[in-house]
């Protein structure tokens, strides 16, 4: 499985790994942004709740569709391939470190393999940075929503009202994120010992180790 075979495995890993991230994030983001815009026009809480529900429905169907597609591809390729996308390919995608990835792919370090690895590394880096900045994004979302609600609340347009809305927003945003991560982790075929949250924790630990 050396040479071109190793390059093909690594290339397949970044193609399907990148696709899993797209299916697990983009439909949800578009649905939630569309819902926020609609909720901005209609301030009723039922409208906001409906928008969130639709976003999670879209998210769930998108992830289920991707999972079924991968399982179907593995079923179709089981006679002509000695590895599965769900197993070998995603194992390569979620592995970090050049030597570890080359060992899994049976790569020998050819030019094609080096090029495939650079592309895989770029996608992994973008995803890891997204995970790294996710808490900041969640905080900004909670802060913005709390600020908007405080301005609309004619009875509590003060610091106390803002603090109350911020606390509520933070709790809601964290719970929604945990639900999103749980569903997304299935579609991204993460190792059984990992999750989006554990990956976030590992990323922060590695960052702290680099800084020390």
N, C-alpha and C positions, 0 to 999 in steps of 0.2 A: 504493500500500500504506500510505496514511496513515490517520489517525483510528482508527476501530474496528478496522481491519485490523491496525494496529500493536499495539493493545491485545490483540487476539486472539493474535498471534504471541508476545507477551511472556507472556500468561497460559498459552498452550500450553507455553511453555518451562519455566515453573515447575511446571506439572502433571507433565510427563514427566520433567523433571530431578529433581524431588522423588521421583517414583516410582522412578527408577533408583537413587537413594540407598537407598530403602527395600528394594528387591529385592537390592541389593548388600551390605546390612548386617544387616537384621533377622533373616532366616532363619538366617544364620550365628551371630548373637549368641544367639538362642534355643537353637540346637543346641549351642553351646559351653557355655552356662550349664547346660543340662540334663546335658551330659556331665560337667561339673565336679562337679555335685551327686551324680551316680552314682559318679564316681571317688572322691569323698570317702567313700563307703560301702565301696567296694571298692578297696583301695589297690594292687592288682596293676598293674604298669606296662602290661600288655597291655590292661587296662580303660581306662586313660588314653589309650593309643594308639588304641584302637577308637573312643573318644568323639571324638577329634580327627579321625580319618578320616571318621566319619559327618558331623561338622560341615562338613568341606570338601566332602563329597559333596553335602550339602544346598546349600551355597554355590554350587557349580558348576552344579547343576541349576536353581537359582533364577536365576542370571545367564543361563544359556542360554535359559531360558524367556522372560525379559524381552527378550533380544536378538531371538529369533524373533518375539515379539509385535510389536516395533517394525518389524521388516522386513516382516511381514505387513501391518501398518497402512499402511506406505509403499506397498506393492504395491497395496493396495486403493484408495488415495487418489491414485495417480499420474496418473489421468486428470482428476480434479477439482481438483487442487492443483498449484501451480507451485513448491512447496517440499517437502522431505522432513523428517520428524522426525529421522531419523538425521543429516541434514546441517544445515539451517538452524536447526531448533529447538534442537538441542543446542549448536550454535555460539553461539546467543544465551545459553543457560544458562551456558556456561563462560566467557563474556566478562564481564569486570569493568569497571565504570565506566558511569555513566548515559548519557553522551553516546555512548559506543561501542555500547551496547545499543540506544539509540534509532536510531542510524544503521543498524544491522543490521536492525532491525524496520521501518524506514521510518516511525518515529513522529515526530509533530510536537509532542508535549508536551500533549496534551489531558488532561482530568481522568481519563478512563478509563485512559489510558496511564500516567499518574503513579501511579494506584492499583495497576495491574498491576505496575509496576516496584517499588513498595514491597514487595509480596508476594514478588516474585522476589528482591529484595535481602535480605529476611528469611531466606529459605531458603538463599541463598548464604552469608549470615553464619553461620547455624547450622552449615552444613557446614564452613566455613573454621575456625570455632572448634573443631569436633570434630577436624579435622586438626591444629590448633595444639596441642591438649592430648593428642593421641594418644601422643607419647613418654612423657608423665607417666603415662598410664593403663597403658602397657606396663611401665613401671618398677614401678608399684604391683603389677601382676599377677605379675611376676617375683619381687618382694620377698615377696609373700604366699605364693606357692608355695614359695619357698626356706625361709621360716619354718616352714611346715607340714611340709615334708619333714625339716627339721632336728629338729623336735620328735619326729617318728616314728622317727628314726634313733637308736637307743639306743647305738650305738657312737661317734657323733660329735655329741653334743648340746652343741656349743660353737661358738665364733666361727669356727674353722677349717672346721667342717662347714657352717656357714651361708654362709661366703664361697664354698665350693665349689659348694653348691647354687645360690647366687645367680648365679654365673658361668654355670653350665649353663642355668639358667632364662632368663637374659638372651639367650643365644645362641639357644635354642629359640624364645623369644617373638619375637625379631627375624626369624628365618627364617620362622616361621608368618605373621607380619605381611606380609613381603615377598610370600609366596605369595598371601595374601588380597588384597593390593593389586593384584597382577598380574591376578587373575581379575576383581576388582571393576571395574578400569579399563575392561575390555571392555564390561561391562554398563552402565557410566555414559557410554559413548560419548564419552570424553575425546578432545580433538584429538590427532592422531598424534604431535605434538611434546611432549605432556604426559602425566603419569601422576600417581597419588596422591602418590608420593614427590616429584616435581618441584613439584607444587602445594604440598606441605608446605614445601619449600625456599623457594618464592616467598613464601609467607605469612610465614615467619620473616624473610626479607630485608625485606619491606615493614614488618614490625613494628619491626625494627632501624632502618630509615630514618626511621620516624615518631618513634622515641625519640631520634634523633641531632639 
